[in-house]
Amino acid sequence: MQQEKQPEYGPVVFRDRAAGYAFLTRSTATSERTIEWDDGNAYPVIDVEISSESHPFYTGKARTVDSEGRIAKFERRFGEGV
């Protein structure tokens, strides 16, 4: 492995501003902005639009599509066996 071609891998905070949720992990992503974490150290912070705290699938607020009604409408319009 050629070290000079590999991106730097280090601690980064990902923050979901909509949910007020942040987590510290390791990544190759970088940012000029920093945030002070619970341990007193400053880490680069990356703001994301959605995370497991705000995604409808993970929060249980997902809407289900009325697939039976849509299929019935399709069959009425185009007939069965199409």
N, C-alpha and C positions, 0 to 999 in steps of 0.2 A: 504494500500500500504506500503510495506516495504522499507523505504528510503535507507537502506544500499545496496540494490540490484538494485537500479535504477541508470542508467548512468547519469553523470552530464550534464545538459542542459544549454547551454550558447551561447553567441554571437560568430559567426564564419564567416570568409570571404571566399567565394568560388570564385576562380579566373580562368577564361578561358584565358590561355596565348596566344592561337592562335588568339583570337579575341581582346585581350587587354581589356577584360570586367571583372569586379568584382562586387560582391554584398554582402552586409552584411545581415545575417539572424541569426536565432537561430537554433542550432543543437546539437546532442549528439556526433558528429564527433569531433575528436581532432587532433592536430598537434603540433609538436615541433617548427615548423617555425612560425614566426609572421609577421605581416604587420601593418604599421601605417596607420590608416584610416583617413578620412577627418576631423573627430572630434578630432583628436590628440591622440586618444587612440590606443594602440597596441592590435590586435586581432589575434588568430590563423588563419592561412591561409591554405586552401586546394586547390590544383591545380587540375582542371578537364580538360579532353580532349575535351569535347564538351558541349556547353550550348545553350540556346535559341538564343544567338547572333551569333553562328557559325553553328548551325544545318541547313542543307539545307531545311528542311520542314518549319522552321520559317523564314528563310531569303528569301524564294521565289525562290531559285536557285535549287530546286529539279528537277531531271530528270524524265521524264515520260517514262514508258516502252511501247514499241509498242506492246500492247497486241493483237491487231487485226492481225498483221503479225505473231505473235507466234501461235495464234489459227489456222490461215489458214495453217501454216506449219505443225502443228499437224494433222489437218484433211487430208491434202494431204498425209501425211506419214502413218496414221493409218485408214483413212476413216472416214466418218461421222457416227454418231450414236454409237460410241464406248462407 
